[in-house]
Amino acid sequence: MKKTIINTVSAPAPIGPYSQAVKAGKFLFISGQIALNPVTNQLVTNNITEETTQVMQNIGAILGASEMNFGHIVKTTIFLKSMDNFAAVNEVYGSFFLSNFPARETVEVSKLPKDVNVEISVVAAEL
C-alpha cells in the first residue's frame, strides 16, 4: 500500500513531528486540527463557535488538497476541553455535513495543544 504525505499552506503547519494528513491506499488520515488560522498563524479562540468553525475549515482545506470533501469523511474524533461546549461544537460540526454523517466519538480531555477548547481528527475514504 502506498503512503503519501499531504501538506497544504491552506491549513496550519504541524506544530510537532507529524503530518497534516497521510493518505494510505483509499484512506486519508487527518491529524487533529485546532483553531489555528493558517494565514495569520494565530489561534481563533474568541468563542467556541468561531473556534470550531476554524477547525472545520482547516479540515476542509486538507480534504481539498487531497481532492476530497466532507462527504468523504467516514470517522471523526472530537476532543473537548469541556463537555459543556458539546452543543455549540455539535451545531457547527453538523453544519459541514449534508447527510450520511460519519461515525464519531466525542470525549472530554484535561488539556489540548496550545490550551485550545476543541480538536478534531478525521478519517476519510475515496468513495
C-alpha positions in Angstrom: 0.0 0.0 0.0 1.4 3.4 -1.0 1.7 6.1 1.7 1.5 9.7 0.7 2.1 12.7 3.0 -0.4 15.6 2.5 0.6 19.2 3.2 -1.1 22.4 2.2 -0.5 26.0 3.0 -4.3 26.4 3.3 -4.2 24.7 6.7 -1.9 25.3 9.6 1.6 23.8 9.5 2.1 21.0 12.0 3.4 22.1 15.4 5.2 18.9 16.1 6.7 15.8 14.4 3.6 14.8 12.4 2.0 15.5 9.0 -1.3 17.3 8.3 -2.5 14.1 6.8 -1.4 10.8 5.4 -3.1 9.0 2.6 -2.7 5.2 2.7 -4.5 3.4 -0.1 -8.0 4.8 -0.4 -7.9 6.2 3.2 -6.9 9.7 4.3 -6.0 10.1 8.0 -6.1 13.8 9.0 -4.2 14.7 12.2 -6.1 16.5 14.9 -6.8 20.1 13.9 -7.1 23.0 16.2 -8.2 26.6 15.5 -5.0 28.0 14.1 -5.6 30.4 11.3 -3.3 29.3 8.5 -2.8 32.9 7.2 -2.1 34.7 10.5 -0.8 31.6 12.4 -2.9 33.0 15.3 -5.4 31.0 17.4 -9.1 31.7 16.9 -10.5 31.5 20.4 -13.0 34.4 20.7 -15.8 31.9 21.3 -16.4 28.1 20.8 -18.4 28.7 17.6 -15.7 30.6 15.9 -13.1 28.2 17.2 -14.9 25.1 15.9 -15.6 26.8 12.6 -11.8 27.4 12.1 -11.1 23.8 13.0 -13.6 22.6 10.4 -12.2 25.0 7.8 -8.7 23.6 8.4 -10.1 20.1 7.9 -11.8 21.2 4.7 -8.6 22.7 3.4 -6.7 19.4 3.9 -9.6 17.4 2.4 -9.4 19.7 -0.7 -5.7 19.3 -1.0 -6.4 15.5 -1.2 -9.2 16.0 -3.8 -11.8 15.1 -1.2 -14.6 16.9 0.7 -16.7 16.4 3.9 -18.8 13.8 2.1 -15.7 11.5 2.1 -15.3 11.5 5.9 -16.1 8.2 7.5 -14.9 8.7 11.1 -14.3 11.7 13.3 -12.9 12.1 16.8 -13.8 15.3 18.7 -11.7 16.2 21.8 -13.3 18.9 24.0 -11.7 20.7 27.0 -15.2 20.9 28.5 -18.2 18.8 27.6 -20.2 22.0 28.4 -19.3 23.1 24.9 -20.8 19.9 23.3 -24.0 21.5 21.9 -22.2 24.5 20.3 -19.5 22.4 18.8 -22.1 19.8 17.6 -24.1 22.6 15.9 -21.1 23.9 13.9 -19.8 20.4 13.2 -23.1 19.3 11.9 -23.4 22.2 9.5 -20.5 20.9 7.5 -22.3 17.7 6.6 -25.3 17.3 4.3 -26.3 13.7 5.1 -24.9 10.3 5.8 -23.0 11.6 8.8 -19.7 9.9 9.7 -19.1 7.7 12.7 -17.9 9.7 15.7 -16.9 9.9 19.3 -16.6 12.9 21.4 -14.5 12.9 24.6 -13.6 15.4 27.2 -9.9 15.8 27.9 -8.0 17.7 30.5 -5.8 19.7 28.2 -5.3 20.2 24.4 -2.4 21.6 22.4 -2.0 25.4 22.9 -4.7 25.2 25.6 -7.5 25.2 22.9 -11.1 24.2 23.6 -11.6 21.8 20.7 -9.5 19.5 18.5 -10.9 17.3 15.7 -9.3 14.5 13.8 -10.9 12.6 10.9 -10.5 9.6 8.6 -11.8 10.0 5.0 -12.0 7.5 2.2 -12.3 7.6 -1.5 -15.8 6.6 -2.4 
